[in-house]
Amino acid sequence: MQMQSSQETNNAISPPDSIHKFQSGNLILVGMMGSGKTTMGRALAKHLGKAFVDSDEEIIKRTGVTIPHIFDVEGEPGFRQREAAALRDLVRRDNLVLATGGGAVLDEQNRALLRQNGIVIYLKAGVHDLWQRTRHDRNRPLLQTGDPHAKLMELFRQRDPLYQQTADIVIQSGKQSAHALMLRLVDEIETFEKINVGRVTPAEKKQP
């Protein structure tokens, strides 16, 4: 089931997705660079007593180098391979708030992996807000172009449908405080769980 921040609801999630999705206790944040995934992830984790991991930070920890350096040496395809490997490992954990990279949803296997291993939340923001938040950040390899605003628009048009397809909950990040947005999101998560957990059969709940 996908829930919009306006409380609009779509089809219920399919049974295969439901087993580990809810048992894991994982919350997975997707969205564009600058949408606030790391800030919101930390706030959610603290409020809910979960661990927080940023997939980009995990890649940096594993490689010992920055994301721009990986792009310089291996290109985007090399980075995406490392990202997919990190995600496969991270979703095996439980009770985790995971902030993913903006391009994680480009890979179909990543999208399936995220949906099967936690409640996926799309933090949606307008291109102008994204540009305001990222225009001075030199750690965004894809935005090191002559016109980063146009690049953001291109990326948004490419990725927004994939975020929508992957997410269970879509919420507009807007200009409200991180704390206020976090409390709204907690309410949305609780509503989504109430609607969907009952769809998991007793036999499914007993699976390890």
ABEGO torsion letter per residue (X at the ends): XBBBAAGBBBBBBBAAAAAAAAAAGBBBBBEBBGAGAAAAAAAAAAAAGBBBBBAAAAAAAAAGBBAAAAAAAAEAAAAAAAAAAAAAAAAABBGBBBBBBAAAAABAAAAAAAAAAEBBBBBBBBAAAAAAAAAABAABAAABBABAAAAAAAAAAAAAAAAAAABABBBBAEABBAAAAAAAAAAAAAAAAAAAAAABBAAAAABX
